[in-house]
Amino acid sequence: MAMRGSAHFLALAVFMVIGINMLCNFHGVTAQFCQGTALSEIRAICDKSVAASGPEVPPSSECCSAMKLADLPCLCKQFTQEVEKVMSPKKVVDVARTCGVSAPTGLQCGSYKVPPPHA
């Protein structure tokens, strides 16, 4: 009896992952799973600071909190041409560094290659 319940739970979990993946792809953000904060959450919380267009805007404390939980190298792998229409990978890296998050030199973040930090 417990095995059948486990099988139902597993099937439900698989369908949920597929549904989330489809939903994220529909909105232009890949559904690769990273530990910590997802790229879509960074976009929502840090919107003005990471927007593809517009001036540089210092991150809010909420934005920095989200960035500190994010796996930056994993997030950078999610930058597609579609994502770059709404989010700037350069601004994401700059915001991460402003918030005290390490951004390794040479990391490829979408079309942006992370330079050495400013001295």
Backbone torsions as a table, in degrees:
resi	resn	phi	psi	omega
1	MET	NA	-42.3	-179.8
2	ALA	-66.2	-33.4	179.7
3	MET	-65.1	-39.1	-179.3
4	ARG	-67.4	-38.3	176.5
5	GLY	-64.3	-40.0	178.0
6	SER	-65.3	-40.2	179.0
7	ALA	-64.6	-40.3	177.8
8	HIS	-65.2	-41.6	178.6
9	PHE	-63.2	-43.5	179.2
10	LEU	-62.7	-43.6	178.5
11	ALA	-62.3	-42.7	178.0
12	LEU	-62.0	-43.2	179.7
13	ALA	-62.7	-41.7	178.8
14	VAL	-62.8	-44.7	179.5
15	PHE	-65.0	-35.1	177.6
16	MET	-66.4	-43.1	179.0
17	VAL	-62.8	-43.1	178.3
18	ILE	-62.8	-42.6	179.6
19	GLY	-64.4	-43.1	178.2
20	ILE	-63.4	-42.7	179.1
21	ASN	-59.4	-46.1	180.0
22	MET	-64.6	-42.5	-179.8
23	LEU	-63.8	-45.2	179.5
24	CYS	-64.9	-42.2	178.9
25	ASN	-64.0	-34.6	177.3
26	PHE	-62.5	-34.3	-178.9
27	HIS	-92.4	9.6	174.0
28	GLY	82.2	7.0	178.2
29	VAL	-115.7	123.5	-178.9
30	THR	-65.5	155.0	-176.0
31	ALA	-103.2	32.0	173.0
32	GLN	-65.0	134.9	-176.6
33	PHE	-92.9	124.1	177.4
34	CYS	-115.9	154.3	174.3
35	GLN	-72.1	147.1	177.5
36	GLY	85.6	-142.8	-174.3
37	THR	-79.6	135.3	179.5
38	ALA	-82.0	159.2	179.6
39	LEU	-59.0	-39.1	179.0
40	SER	-64.8	-33.3	177.1
41	GLU	-70.9	-40.2	176.6
42	ILE	-60.2	-42.6	178.6
43	ARG	-60.6	-43.7	-177.9
44	ALA	-70.9	-43.8	-174.6
45	ILE	-79.5	-35.6	-175.1
46	CYS	-108.1	23.0	-170.0
47	ASP	-40.3	-60.1	-175.8
48	LYS	-67.4	-28.7	-178.0
49	SER	-79.9	-22.3	-176.5
50	VAL	-118.6	6.0	-178.3
51	ALA	-60.2	142.6	-179.6
52	ALA	-62.5	-33.3	179.6
53	SER	-115.7	162.2	178.3
54	GLY	99.3	172.4	-176.6
55	PRO	-74.8	166.9	174.1
56	GLU	-71.9	131.8	-178.8
57	VAL	-124.2	126.0	178.6
58	PRO	-57.9	142.8	-178.8
59	PRO	-71.6	148.5	175.3
60	SER	-77.2	168.5	177.3
61	SER	-64.5	-33.9	177.4
62	GLU	-65.5	-40.2	178.1
63	CYS	-62.2	-46.9	179.3
64	CYS	-61.9	-39.4	177.8
65	SER	-60.9	-42.7	178.7
66	ALA	-66.3	-42.2	180.0
67	MET	-62.4	-38.7	-178.6
68	LYS	-66.7	-23.1	178.2
69	LEU	-89.6	-12.8	-174.1
70	ALA	-80.3	154.0	172.3
71	ASP	-99.8	92.0	-171.8
72	LEU	-56.8	-47.5	178.6
73	PRO	-58.3	-37.5	177.7
74	CYS	-68.1	-43.6	178.6
75	LEU	-60.8	-40.4	-178.3
76	CYS	-61.0	-31.0	178.6
77	LYS	-68.0	-16.5	-176.8
78	GLN	-89.2	-5.5	-179.2
79	PHE	-74.7	112.3	174.5
80	THR	-108.6	174.9	176.3
81	GLN	-59.8	-36.1	179.4
82	GLU	-65.7	-44.4	-179.9
83	VAL	-64.3	-39.7	-178.3
84	GLU	-66.4	-12.7	174.7
85	LYS	-71.7	-24.6	-178.0
86	VAL	-116.1	-22.1	-179.1
87	MET	-129.6	138.8	177.4
88	SER	-93.9	119.2	177.3
89	PRO	-62.9	-33.7	177.7
90	LYS	-62.5	-44.7	179.7
91	LYS	-66.5	-36.0	177.7
92	VAL	-61.6	-45.1	178.9
93	VAL	-65.3	-44.8	179.5
94	ASP	-60.9	-42.8	178.9
95	VAL	-64.6	-44.3	179.2
96	ALA	-56.9	-47.7	-179.4
97	ARG	-64.9	-40.0	177.0
98	THR	-59.1	-34.9	-179.2
99	CYS	-84.3	1.8	178.1
100	GLY	88.9	13.9	179.2
101	VAL	-91.7	134.2	179.4
102	SER	-71.2	131.5	174.5
103	ALA	-121.7	101.8	-174.2
104	PRO	-59.3	133.8	175.5
105	THR	-57.3	134.4	179.2
106	GLY	90.0	-8.9	177.8
107	LEU	-60.1	129.9	176.9
108	GLN	-88.5	116.5	-179.1
109	CYS	-118.0	92.3	-172.6
110	GLY	63.8	-128.3	179.4
111	SER	-86.9	-0.4	-175.5
112	TYR	-103.1	129.5	175.3
113	LYS	-101.8	123.7	-174.0
114	VAL	-67.8	122.0	177.3
115	PRO	-83.0	171.7	174.9
116	PRO	-61.5	150.5	177.9
117	PRO	-63.5	152.7	176.9
118	HIS	-69.0	139.9	-178.9
119	ALA	-78.9	NA	NA
